[in-house]
């Protein structure tokens, strides 16, 4: 999978949001907000090919989390990103 070009991660208080750079990509029915760990993952994979396993490796390397939990969380965030249209398979 890969992030869709035209989306930018921006800080918003203690959270982060993904914003569209062009009006064609904006869907005002969905606000894409990310917590700190999801924002970390986005920064690491933006513009690159990646898998949920890659995301899990990043989580394990940065946070005190076991591989099984990291993979479960990574699969969930990847599915949400695909559903939101900011990542392609």
C-alpha positions in Angstrom: 0.0 0.0 0.0 1.0 3.6 -0.4 -0.2 7.0 0.8 -2.2 9.0 -1.7 -0.3 12.1 -3.0 -2.0 15.4 -2.1 -2.5 14.9 1.6 -0.5 16.6 4.3 -0.1 15.9 8.0 -0.6 19.0 10.2 -0.5 19.5 13.9 -3.7 20.6 15.7 -3.1 21.1 19.4 -2.0 17.7 20.8 -3.4 15.8 17.8 -2.7 15.8 14.1 -5.0 16.0 11.1 -4.6 15.0 7.5 -5.6 17.8 5.1 -6.1 17.8 1.4 -3.9 20.0 -0.8 -6.6 20.4 -3.5 -10.3 21.0 -3.4 -11.0 17.8 -5.4 -9.7 15.6 -2.6 -11.7 17.3 0.2 -14.6 15.4 1.7 -16.1 17.6 4.4 -18.1 14.6 5.8 -14.8 13.1 7.1 -12.2 14.7 9.4 -9.1 12.6 9.5 -7.5 13.0 12.8 -4.5 11.1 14.1 -3.0 10.6 17.5 0.7 10.9 18.1 1.5 7.3 17.3 -0.6 7.3 14.1 1.1 10.6 13.1 4.5 9.0 13.7 3.5 6.1 11.3 2.2 8.5 8.7 5.4 10.6 8.7 7.5 7.4 8.3 5.6 5.9 5.4 4.3 9.0 3.5 5.2 8.6 -0.1 6.6 5.0 0.3 5.3 1.5 -0.2 4.5 -0.2 3.1 2.6 -3.0 4.6 1.0 -3.5 8.0 4.1 -5.5 9.0 6.2 -2.4 8.2 3.9 -0.3 10.4 4.2 -2.9 13.2 8.0 -2.8 13.0 7.9 0.9 13.4 5.7 0.7 16.4 7.8 -1.9 18.1 11.0 0.2 17.4 9.5 3.3 19.0 7.1 2.2 21.7 7.1 -0.5 24.3 4.6 -2.8 22.6 4.8 -6.4 21.7 4.8 -7.5 18.1 1.4 -9.1 18.2 -0.3 -6.0 19.6 1.6 -3.7 17.2 0.5 -5.8 14.2 -3.1 -5.8 15.3 -3.0 -2.0 15.7 -1.2 -1.6 12.4 -3.7 -3.6 10.5 -6.5 -1.5 12.0 -4.9 1.8 11.2 -4.1 0.7 7.6 -7.8 -0.3 7.1 -9.0 3.1 8.4 -6.6 4.9 6.1 -7.8 2.9 3.1 -11.4 3.5 4.1 -10.7 7.3 4.4 -9.1 7.3 0.9 -5.7 8.5 2.1 -3.9 5.2 1.3 -4.2 2.8 -1.6 -3.7 -0.9 -1.5 
